[in-house]
Amino acid sequence: DMHDLVVSLQREVAGHLVIGASTIWEYILPDMMAAFRAAYPKVSMELMVGNSSRIVELMMDKRMHLGFVGDDRGGLDLETMPVMENEIVVVAPPGHTLAGKPPVSPEALTGQPFALREAESATARIAGHYLHSLGIAPGSVVEFGSHESLKAAIRAGFGLGMISKAAVQQELAAGSFALVRLLAPPCIRQLYVLRSRTGAESPARKAFFEFVTHYPTR
């Protein structure tokens, strides 16, 4: 039947894919890649990680087949497609005066020290815009080059952190971080996949692109 035909065709798709991922995608893509590999066993894959600007650069240089980034960076050569939404949340170590309380007004965060991603990361740009739109002026800002170093800083007491929820799922579940809830709309960002508009479409790239854009978002 049709299903068996599709499965046997999938099993024949072969090739090597170089995937670029901005740091937030490190928490999302491995699951997708594992599911894809189960369906397409002849496709080999490698994952390169950098911030969104770097991934765009590598995509422009044709150094990778698909790029996964945290903001809309389409251009003449690159087609951008929204794949899923991700929320950026304010978190604090447990015991912080604002942690785990009923929602507080944004003013309560003014003057608080903040730990953020480095300025050229998509997370930092969107977080900064969000704080500004709510009239929140941080007391001080320390920037970190990865989600993991940012999480270590929050644990060490550098201040409140603004970070993608996908990057702190485990910490929130374990109670090692607490959400700071705001009386404000959530900070929702789209996550995107980039592909080149030029060059031949390989069966492996086409298959992974289709797979990702139809992947059930959590």
Secondary structure by P-SEA (a helix, b strand, c coil): caaaaaaaaaaabbbbbbbbbccccccccaaaaaaaaaacccccbbbbbbcaaaaaaaaaaccccbbbbccccccccbbbbbcbbbbbbbbbcccccccccccccccccccbbbbbcccccaaaaaaaaaaaaacccccbbbbbccaaaaaaaaaaccccccccccccaaaaaaccccccccccccbbbbbbbbbbccccccaaaaaaaaaaaacccc
